Amino acid sequence: MGSMIESVCGNLRTSVLGFGCGSVMGRVGRSDSLRAMGVAWEHGITLFDTARSYGFGEAEGVLGEFLQGKRERAVVATKYGLPVQRQSGAKRLAVGAVRAAFKVPGVRGLVRGKGTKAEVVGEFSVAGLRESVETSLRALGTDYVDVLFLHEATAAVLQDDALMEALDELVKAGKVLRVGLYAGEGVIDAAIKSASRTIGAAQFGADPFSPLVSGFGARNRREMLLVGNHPFGSEERMGRFAAALAAASRDESVPRELREKLKDGGAEMVLEALLGIGLKVAGLHALVFSMMRRDHLEANVRAVENCRFSEAELKMIEGRLLQQG
């Protein structure tokens, strides 16, 4: 197992890049998923983020299989709140066809970013919580999870005293080390301001154009674990991001040294700036996203470990982004 930059939040130590399991047993089958997890582990990635609902309820089991003999060195996050969508026989055949299609060059690019994602809201009950956690522990082959996120939480869960009490009981029993919210940035903003001590983690979209996300790290006085997901967002967002860097490279008010770095214009430079802003400026402890291809994962690792930009330069870039946001 290699080593990579780590982040420390209270008693939790994690790699700053996390392996997202959203594609496991959905777009990506078991053998390819296990192979990708192995590549992540080989490069020092210790944070694995899954959910009870991922992969038609099968993603946790694949992760549990991978973590045999590695559990004590891994940080495992899972989620409760969204129901598992079971597959019929016909759907299983369809999923297999989709997986095969995604391996064809060019197909993934044709479908990425198409359509509008419907809003999903989690449903939380005390009975459902206990059942979900026990199911997750069995599937993962572990006695505890490091973080349990309430999946697609709304601000209403912060006022649910019975749910908070049940979550506290799971923490006291040692089955969950931290409880968190997986939610939109507005809900996370409210949690940072006023959530009970039960909430010790947050996962949200790592939008580099968002003033709220930019301020989470500075206002995180309670040592909440801050995890950003989907930093790339969409093709539209990445286009805006690259365009903003290009504009800064031509702006004579930008320091010459930074302009020279930005003139590179390559994908590696863009990646270094994007991940650097999240981890070095916004103050996030980790960024989680799907890394199923070795070349993509290794590019992400290089971008984090060999970022050409200083913290001051990244702050300057972020300032320009926020003006556009």
GUMARTOR-117005 format. One record per residue: residue in three letters; x, y, z negated of N, C-alpha, C in turn. Coordinates in steps of 0.1 Angstrom, whole numbers, padded with zeros to 4 digits, always signed. Each point is the difference from the previous one (the first is absolute). Example, Ala and Ser with C-alpha at 12.3 -4.5 7.8 and 13.67 -1.06 7.14 Angstrom:
ALA+0132-0057-0078-0009+0012+0000+0009+0012+0000/SER-0004+0011+0007+0009+0011+0000-0008+0011-0008/
***
This chain:
MET+0008-0012+0000-0008+0012+0000+0009+0012+0000/GLY-0003+0010+0009+0008+0012+0001-0005+0010-0011/SER+0006+0011+0000-0004+0011-0010-0004+0012+0008/MET-0009+0007-0005-0004+0013+0006-0003+0010-0011/ILE-0003+0012+0003-0003+0011-0009-0012-0004-0008/GLU+0001+0002-0014-0011-0003-0008-0005+0012-0007/SER-0012-0001-0005-0007+0011-0007-0004-0005-0014/VAL+0001+0008-0010-0004-0004-0013-0011+0009-0005/CYS-0011-0007-0005-0011+0007-0006-0003-0006-0013/GLY+0004+0006-0011-0002-0006-0013+0007-0013-0001/ASN-0007-0011-0003+0006-0013-0001+0000-0008+0013/LEU-0004+0006+0011-0001-0006+0013+0010+0004+0010/ARG+0008-0009+0005+0010+0002+0010-0003-0006+0013/THR-0001+0007+0011-0004-0005+0013+0008+0006+0011/SER+0001-0008+0011+0006+0006+0012-0009+0011+0005/VAL+0007+0010+0007-0008+0011+0004-0008-0002+0013/LEU+0003-0011+0006-0008-0005+0011-0008-0012-0004/GLY-0013-0001+0003-0008-0012-0004-0006-0006+0012/PHE-0001-0014-0001-0006-0008+0011-0015+0000-0001/GLY-0007+0006+0009-0015-0001+0000-0005-0012+0006/CYS-0009-0007-0006-0006-0013+0004-0013+0002+0007/GLY-0004+0012+0005-0013+0002+0006-0002-0009+0013/SER+0011-0003+0007-0001-0008+0012+0001-0015-0002/VAL+0004-0004-0012+0002-0014-0003-0013-0008+0001/MET+0000-0010+0008-0012-0009+0002-0011+0007+0007/GLY+0003+0012+0005-0010+0007+0009+0006+0001+0013/ARG+0007+0011+0003+0007+0001+0013+0012-0010+0001/VAL+0006-0003-0011+0012-0008+0000-0002-0013-0008/GLY+0003-0012+0006-0002-0013-0006+0010-0003-0011/ARG-0002-0012-0006+0008-0004-0012+0015-0001+0003/SER+0004-0007+0010+0014-0002+0002+0007+0013+0003/ASP-0006+0009+0009+0006+0013+0003+0001+0009-0012/SER-0011-0001-0009+0000+0008-0012+0011-0004-0010/LEU+0001-0013-0002+0011-0005-0009+0014+0004+0006/ARG+0001+0000+0013+0013+0004+0006+0003+0014-0003/ALA-0010+0009+0002+0001+0014-0002+0003+0003-0015/MET-0006-0007-0009+0002+0002-0014+0015-0003-0003/GLY+0005-0011+0006+0013-0004-0002+0010+0010+0004/VAL-0002+0007+0012+0008+0010+0005+0000+0012-0010/ALA-0011+0004-0005-0001+0011-0010+0008-0003-0012/TRP-0002-0012-0005+0008-0005-0012+0015+0001+0002/GLU+0004-0005+0012+0014+0000+0004+0006+0014+0000/HIS-0008+0010+0003+0004+0014+0000-0002+0007-0013/GLY-0003-0007-0011-0001+0006-0013-0014+0006-0003/ILE-0010-0003+0007-0014+0005-0003-0006-0009-0010/THR-0004+0006-0011-0005-0008-0011-0015+0003-0003/LEU-0005+0010+0006-0014+0004-0002-0009-0006+0011/PHE-0010-0008-0005-0009-0006+0010-0014+0004-0004/ASP-0007+0006+0009-0013+0006-0002-0011-0008+0007/THR-0009-0006-0007-0011-0008+0007-0013+0004-0006/ALA-0011-0008+0002-0013+0002-0005-0008-0013+0001/ARG-0010-0001-0009-0009-0011+0000-0007-0002+0014/SER-0003+0012+0006-0007+0000+0012+0008-0002+0013/TYR+0013+0001-0001+0009-0001+0012+0000-0014+0006/GLY+0000+0000+0013+0002-0013+0007-0012-0010-0003/PHE-0012+0006-0001-0012-0008-0002+0002-0008-0013/GLY+0006+0006-0010+0002-0006-0013+0012-0010-0001/GLU+0009+0000+0011+0010-0010+0001+0014+0006-0002/ALA+0001+0014+0000+0013+0006+0000+0008-0002-0013/GLU-0008+0000-0011+0007-0002-0013+0006-0014-0001/GLY-0007-0010+0005+0006-0013+0000+0013-0001+0008/VAL+0001+0006+0011+0012+0000+0008+0011+0007-0008/LEU-0003+0012-0006+0010+0007-0008+0005-0009-0011/GLY-0010-0006-0007+0003-0009-0011+0010-0011+0004/GLU-0003-0006+0012+0009-0010+0005+0014+0005+0002/PHE+0001+0012+0006+0013+0006+0002+0008+0003-0013/LEU-0007+0004-0010+0006+0005-0012+0004-0012-0010/GLN-0002-0012+0004+0004-0011-0008+0015+0001-0003/GLY+0005+0000-0012+0014+0001-0003+0005+0014+0000/LYS-0009+0010+0004+0005+0014+0001-0008+0009-0009/ARG-0011-0005-0006-0009+0009-0007+0006+0010-0010/GLU+0009-0004-0008+0006+0008-0010+0007+0012+0006/ARG+0005-0001+0012+0007+0011+0007-0009+0009+0009/ALA-0013-0004+0001-0009+0007+0008-0009+0009-0007/VAL-0005+0010+0006-0011+0009-0005-0012-0003+0009/VAL-0011-0005-0007-0011-0004+0008-0012+0009-0004/ALA-0006+0006+0011-0012+0008-0002-0011-0007+0008/THR-0012-0001-0006-0012-0004+0007-0011+0009-0004/LYS-0012-0003+0006-0011+0010-0001-0013-0008-0003/TYR-0009+0007-0006-0014-0004-0003-0010+0010+0004/GLY-0011-0004+0006-0010+0010+0003-0007-0002+0014/LEU+0007-0006+0009-0007-0003+0013-0002-0015+0002/PRO-0012-0003+0005-0003-0014+0001+0008-0007+0011/VAL+0002-0013-0002+0007-0008+0010-0010-0003+0011/GLN+0004+0003+0012-0008-0004+0012+0004-0014+0005/ARG-0008-0009-0002+0003-0014+0004-0002-0002+0015/GLN+0008-0009+0006-0001-0003+0014-0008-0012+0003/SER-0008+0001+0011-0006-0011+0005+0010-0007+0010/GLY-0004-0012+0004+0009-0007+0010+0003+0008+0012/ALA-0011+0007+0005+0002+0008+0012+0010+0012-0002/LYS-0002+0006-0012+0009+0011-0004+0014-0004-0001/ARG+0002-0012-0005+0014-0005-0002+0007-0002+0014/LEU-0008-0005+0010+0005-0001+0013+0003+0014+0006/ALA-0009+0010-0003+0002+0013+0005+0013+0007-0006/VAL+0002-0002-0013+0012+0005-0006+0012-0006+0006/GLY+0000-0013+0003+0012-0006+0006+0003+0006+0013/ALA-0011+0003+0008+0002+0006+0013+0006+0014-0001/VAL-0005+0008-0010+0005+0013-0002+0015+0000-0004/ARG+0004-0010-0009+0014-0001-0004+0009-0003+0013/ALA-0005-0009+0008+0007-0003+0012+0002+0012+0009/ALA-0011+0008+0002+0000+0012+0008+0010+0010-0005/PHE+0001+0002-0013+0009+0010-0005+0014-0003+0003/LYS+0003-0013+0003+0014-0003+0003+0004+0003+0015/VAL-0010+0003+0008+0002+0004+0014+0005+0014+0000/PRO+0011+0003+0007+0006+0014+0000-0011+0010+0006/GLY-0001+0011-0008-0009+0010+0005-0014+0000-0005/VAL-0005-0012-0005-0014-0001-0004-0002+0008-0013/ARG+0009-0001-0010-0002+0007-0012-0001+0015+0002/GLY+0008+0005+0009-0001+0015+0003-0013+0004+0006/LEU-0007-0010+0007-0012+0003+0007-0012+0002-0010/VAL+0001-0007-0011-0011+0000-0010+0003+0008-0012/ARG+0012+0004-0003+0003+0008-0012-0007+0014+0001/GLY-0006+0003-0011-0006+0013-0001-0013+0002+0007/LYS-0006-0010+0005-0012+0001+0007-0012-0001-0010/GLY-0010+0008+0002-0012-0001-0008+0001+0008-0013/THR-0011+0001-0007+0000+0007-0013-0003-0010-0011/LYS+0009+0000-0010-0001-0009-0011-0012+0004-0009/ALA-0009-0009-0003-0011+0003-0008+0005+0002-0015/GLU-0007+0009-0007+0004+0002-0014-0004-0012-0008/VAL+0009-0005-0009-0002-0012-0008+0001+0005-0015/VAL-0009-0005-0008+0000+0004-0014+0000-0013-0008/GLY+0009-0001-0010+0001-0012-0008-0012+0000-0010/GLU-0003-0013-0004-0010-0002-0010+0006-0007-0012/PHE-0002+0005-0012+0007-0005-0012-0010-0003-0011/SER+0002-0012-0005-0008-0005-0012+0010-0007-0009/VAL-0004-0001-0013+0009-0006-0009+0001-0015+0003/ALA-0012-0007+0003+0000-0014+0003+0008-0003+0013/GLY-0002+0009+0010+0007-0002+0012+0015+0002-0001/LEU+0004+0010-0009+0014+0002-0003+0007-0012-0005/ARG-0006-0006-0011+0006-0012-0006+0002-0011+0010/GLU-0011-0003+0007+0000-0011+0010+0011+0003+0011/SER+0001+0012+0005+0009+0003+0010+0015-0001-0005/VAL+0002+0004-0012+0014-0001-0005+0004-0014-0002/GLU-0009-0008-0005+0004-0014-0002+0002-0007+0013/THR-0008+0003+0010+0002-0006+0013+0013+0005+0006/SER+0003+0012-0001+0013+0006+0005+0012-0007-0007/LEU-0001-0002-0013+0011-0006-0007+0003-0015+0005/ARG-0011-0007+0002+0001-0014+0005+0006+0000+0014/ALA-0005+0009+0009+0005+0000+0014+0015+0004+0000/LEU+0003+0010-0008+0014+0005+0000+0010-0009-0008/GLY-0006-0010-0007+0009-0009-0008+0007+0006-0011/THR-0006+0010-0007+0007+0008-0010-0009+0002-0012/ASP+0005+0003-0011-0007+0003-0012-0004+0015-0002/TYR+0006+0008+0009-0003+0015-0001+0003+0006+0013/VAL-0006+0012+0002+0003+0009+0011+0006+0012-0006/ASP+0009+0006+0007+0007+0012-0004-0010+0012+0001/VAL-0007+0001+0010-0010+0011+0002-0013-0006+0006/LEU-0011+0004-0006-0013-0003+0005-0007+0013+0004/PHE-0002+0002+0013-0006+0012+0005-0016-0003+0002/LEU-0007+0010-0004-0015+0000+0003-0001+0005+0015/HIS-0005-0009+0008+0001+0001+0015-0011+0010+0005/GLU+0004+0010+0006-0009+0011+0006-0008+0005-0011/ALA+0006+0005-0011-0007+0005-0011-0005+0014+0002/THR-0011+0004-0006-0005+0013+0000+0002+0007-0014/ALA-0002+0013-0001+0002+0007-0012-0009-0006-0011/ALA-0011-0006+0003-0009-0006-0010+0006-0010-0009/VAL+0010-0008+0005+0006-0010-0008+0007+0006-0012/LEU+0004+0012+0001+0007+0007-0011-0009+0002-0012/GLN-0013+0000+0002-0010+0002-0010-0006-0013-0005/ASP+0004-0011+0006-0006-0013-0004+0007-0006-0012/ASP-0005+0003-0012+0007-0004-0012+0001-0015-0002/ALA-0011-0007+0004+0001-0015-0001+0010-0006+0009/LEU+0002+0006+0012+0010-0005+0009+0014+0003-0005/MET+0002+0012-0005+0013+0003-0006+0003-0008-0012/GLU-0009-0004-0008+0002-0008-0012+0004-0014+0005/ALA-0007-0005+0010+0003-0014+0005+0014+0000+0006/LEU+0004+0011+0007+0014+0001+0006+0010+0000-0011/ASP-0003+0008-0011+0009+0000-0012+0002-0014-0006/GLU-0011-0008+0000+0001-0013-0006+0010-0009+0009/LEU-0001+0002+0013+0009-0008+0009+0014+0004-0002/VAL+0003+0013-0003+0013+0004-0003+0005-0005-0013/LYS-0008+0000-0010+0003-0005-0013+0003-0015+0000/ALA-0007-0007+0009+0001-0015+0001+0013-0003+0009/GLY+0006+0010+0006+0012-0002+0008-0002-0005+0014/LYS-0013+0000+0004-0003-0005+0014+0002+0011+0010/VAL+0000+0012-0004+0002+0012+0008+0010+0009-0007/LEU+0011+0005+0006+0009+0009-0007-0004+0014+0002/ARG-0006+0004+0012-0004+0013+0002-0013+0000+0008/VAL-0009+0009-0003-0012+0002+0008+0001+0012+0008/GLY-0004+0000+0013+0001+0011+0009-0013+0002+0008/LEU+0000+0011+0007-0011+0003+0009+0006+0000+0015/TYR-0007-0007+0009+0003+0001+0014-0011+0008+0006/ALA+0003+0012+0003-0011+0010+0004+0005+0011+0008/GLY-0010+0009+0004+0004+0012+0008+0007+0010-0009/GLU+0006+0009+0007+0009+0010-0008-0008+0008-0010/GLY-0013+0003+0003-0008+0008-0009-0003-0008-0013/VAL-0002-0013+0001-0002-0008-0012+0013-0001-0008/ILE+0011-0002+0007+0013+0000-0007+0003+0013-0007/ASP-0003+0011+0006+0002+0013-0006-0008+0001-0013/ALA-0012-0004+0000-0008+0000-0012+0006-0009-0011/ALA+0005-0012+0004+0006-0009-0009+0012+0006-0007/ILE+0009+0006+0008+0012+0006-0005-0004+0011-0010/LYS-0011+0007+0002-0004+0011-0009-0006-0006-0013/SER-0009-0010+0001-0008-0003-0011-0003-0015-0003/ALA+0006-0009+0007-0003-0014-0002+0004-0005-0014/SER-0007-0010-0005+0004-0006-0013+0014-0006+0001/ARG+0006-0003-0011+0013-0007-0001-0001-0013+0007/THR-0011-0006+0002-0002-0013+0007+0007+0001+0013/ILE-0002+0011+0007+0005+0001+0014+0015+0004+0000/GLY+0008-0009+0005+0014+0002+0000+0007-0001+0014/ALA-0008+0000+0010+0005-0001+0014-0010+0005+0010/ALA+0005+0004+0011-0009+0005+0011+0006-0003+0013/GLN-0008-0004+0009+0004-0002+0014-0009+0007+0010/PHE+0006+0007+0009-0008+0009+0009+0008+0002+0013/GLY-0007+0006+0010+0006+0003+0013+0011+0010-0002/ALA+0012-0003+0006+0012+0008-0002+0000+0010+0012/ASP-0009+0009+0000-0002+0010+0011+0010+0011-0002/PRO+0011+0002+0008+0009+0011-0002-0005+0014+0003/PHE-0012+0001+0005-0006+0013+0003-0009+0004-0012/SER-0002-0008-0010-0010+0002-0011+0007+0008-0012/PRO-0005+0012-0003+0004+0007-0012-0002-0008-0013/LEU-0011-0007-0001-0003-0008-0012+0010-0011-0002/VAL+0003-0008+0011+0010-0011-0001+0013+0006-0004/SER+0004+0011+0006+0013+0007-0002+0001+0003-0015/GLY-0011+0004-0007+0001+0004-0014-0001-0011-0010/PHE-0003-0012+0004-0003-0011-0010+0012-0002-0009/GLY+0012-0002+0006+0012-0003-0008+0003+0011-0010/ALA-0001+0012+0003+0003+0011-0009-0010+0001-0011/ARG-0012-0004+0002-0011+0000-0010-0001-0013-0008/ASN+0008-0010+0003-0001-0013-0006+0007+0000-0013/ARG-0007+0005-0010+0007+0001-0014-0002-0013-0008/ARG-0007-0010+0005-0004-0011-0008+0008-0013+0004/GLU+0009+0002+0009+0008-0012+0005-0010-0010+0007/MET-0009+0005+0008-0008-0008+0009+0009-0005+0011/LEU-0001-0012+0004+0007-0006+0011-0008+0006+0013/LEU+0008+0007+0008-0006+0006+0012+0005-0007+0012/VAL-0010-0006+0007+0003-0008+0012-0007+0005+0012/GLY+0007+0004+0010-0006+0005+0013-0001-0011+0010/ASN-0011+0000+0007-0002-0010+0011-0002+0007+0013/HIS+0002-0008+0011-0002+0005+0013+0006+0013+0003/PRO+0013+0002-0003+0007+0013+0003-0001+0004+0015/PHE-0001-0010+0009-0001+0003+0014-0013+0005+0004/GLY-0011-0005-0007-0013+0005+0002-0006-0004+0013/SER+0003+0007+0010-0006-0002+0013+0009+0005+0011/GLU-0002-0003+0012+0008+0006+0011-0001+0015+0000/GLU-0012+0005-0002-0003+0014+0000+0009+0007-0011/ARG+0000-0006-0012+0008+0006-0011+0015-0001+0003/MET+0005-0011+0005+0014-0001+0004+0004+0009+0011/GLY-0010+0003+0009+0003+0010+0011+0001+0014-0006/ARG-0008+0003-0009+0001+0013-0007+0013+0001-0008/PHE+0004-0010-0007+0012+0000-0008+0012+0002+0009/ALA+0001-0008+0011+0011+0001+0009+0001+0014+0007/ALA-0012+0006+0003-0001+0013+0006+0005+0011-0010/ALA-0004-0002-0012+0005+0010-0011+0015+0000-0001/LEU+0006-0012+0000+0014-0001-0001+0007+0006+0013/ALA-0006-0002+0011+0006+0006+0013-0001+0015-0001/ALA-0011+0005-0005-0002+0015-0001+0010+0006-0009/ALA+0003-0007-0012+0010+0005-0009+0014+0000+0006/SER+0003-0010+0008+0013+0000+0007+0003+0012+0009/ARG-0011+0006+0004+0001+0012+0009-0001+0013-0007/ASP-0004+0000-0013-0003+0012-0008+0013+0005-0006/GLU+0005+0012+0004+0012+0005-0005+0000+0005-0015/SER-0012+0000-0006-0001+0003-0014+0003-0012-0008/VAL+0001-0012+0006+0004-0012-0007+0015-0001+0000/PRO+0006-0004-0011+0015+0000-0001+0006-0009+0011/ARG+0011+0005+0005+0006-0006+0012+0003-0015-0002/GLU+0005-0004-0011+0003-0014-0003-0012-0009+0001/LEU-0011+0005-0005-0013-0008+0001-0005+0000+0014/ARG+0001+0011+0007-0004+0000+0014+0008-0010+0009/GLU+0013-0001-0003+0008-0010+0007-0004-0014-0002/LYS-0004-0003-0013-0005-0014-0003-0013-0003+0007/LEU-0008+0010+0000-0014-0002+0006+0001-0001+0015/LYS+0010+0005+0006+0001+0000+0015+0002-0014+0005/ASP+0004-0009-0009+0002-0015+0004-0013-0005+0006/GLY-0012+0003-0006-0013-0003+0006-0003-0014+0001/GLY+0009-0009-0005-0003-0015+0002-0009-0005-0011/ALA-0004-0013+0002-0010-0006-0009+0007-0002-0014/GLU+0013-0003+0000+0006-0002-0014+0000+0013-0008/MET+0003+0012+0007-0001+0012-0007-0014+0003-0005/VAL-0010-0002+0008-0014+0003-0004-0003-0009-0012/LEU+0004-0013+0000-0003-0009-0011+0007+0004-0013/GLU+0013+0005+0001+0007+0004-0011-0007+0012-0007/ALA-0005+0009+0008-0007+0012-0005-0013-0004-0006/LEU-0008-0008+0006-0013-0004-0005+0002-0007-0014/LEU+0008-0011+0000+0001-0007-0013+0007+0008-0010/GLY+0010+0008+0004+0007+0008-0010-0009+0010-0007/ILE-0009+0006+0008-0010+0010-0006-0008-0007-0011/GLY-0005-0012+0003-0008-0007-0010+0007-0004-0012/LEU+0013-0005+0001+0007-0005-0011+0009+0010-0007/LYS+0005+0010+0007+0009+0009-0006-0006+0014-0004/VAL-0011+0003+0007-0006+0013-0002-0014-0001-0007/ALA-0008-0008+0005-0014-0002-0006+0001-0008-0013/GLY+0011-0006-0003+0002-0007-0013-0008-0013-0001/LEU-0002-0007+0011-0007-0013+0000+0010-0010-0004/HIS-0004-0010-0008+0009-0010-0005+0002-0011+0011/ALA-0009-0002+0009+0001-0010+0011-0009+0004+0011/LEU+0003-0005+0012-0008+0000+0012-0003-0014+0004/VAL-0012-0003+0002-0005-0014+0004-0006+0001+0014/PHE+0004-0010+0008-0006-0001+0013+0003-0014+0006/SER-0007-0003+0011+0002-0013+0006+0014+0000+0007/MET+0008-0010-0002+0013-0001+0006+0002-0015+0005/MET-0008-0003+0010+0000-0014+0005+0011-0003+0010/ARG+0006+0010+0006+0011-0002+0010+0013+0003-0007/ARG+0010-0008+0002+0013+0002-0005+0006+0013+0004/ASP-0001+0004+0013+0006+0012+0004-0006+0012-0006/HIS-0014+0000-0002-0006+0011-0007+0004+0001-0014/LEU+0000-0011-0007+0004+0000-0014+0015+0005-0002/GLU+0009-0005+0009+0014+0005-0002+0001+0014+0004/ALA-0008+0006+0009+0001+0014+0003-0005+0008-0012/ASN-0010-0005-0007-0005+0007-0012+0010+0000-0011/VAL+0007-0012-0002+0010-0001-0011+0012+0010+0004/ARG+0004+0000+0012+0011+0009+0004-0004+0015-0003/ALA-0013+0003+0004-0004+0014-0002+0000+0005-0014/VAL-0003-0010-0009+0000+0004-0015+0015+0000-0005/GLU+0008-0009+0004+0013-0002-0006+0010+0010+0007/ASN-0002+0005+0012+0009+0008+0007-0006+0013+0005/CYS-0009+0006-0008-0006+0012+0004+0010+0012+0002/ARG-0001+0006+0012+0010+0010+0003-0004+0014-0006/PHE-0012+0001-0006-0004+0013-0005+0002+0001-0015/SER+0004+0011-0004+0001+0003-0015-0014+0003-0005/GLU-0001-0001-0013-0013+0003-0006-0005+0014+0003/ALA+0009+0009+0000-0003+0014+0003-0006+0001+0015/GLU+0007-0007+0009-0005+0000+0014-0014-0006+0001/LEU-0002-0011-0007-0013-0007+0000-0011+0009-0005/LYS+0003+0008-0011-0009+0009-0005-0004+0011+0010/MET+0010+0004+0007-0002+0010+0010-0009-0005+0011/ILE+0002-0012+0005-0008-0007+0010-0014-0001-0006/GLU-0002-0005-0012-0013-0002-0006-0008+0014+0000/GLY+0007+0010-0004-0006+0013+0000-0007+0004+0013/ARG+0007-0003+0011-0005+0003+0013-0012-0009+0003/LEU+0000-0012-0004-0011-0009+0002-0012+0005-0008/LEU+0002+0004-0012-0012+0004-0008-0006+0013+0005/GLN+0007+0008+0007-0005+0012+0006-0010-0004+0011/GLN+0003-0012+0006-0009-0004+0011-0012-0008-0005/GLY+0002-0006-0012-0010-0010-0005-0014+0006-0002/
***
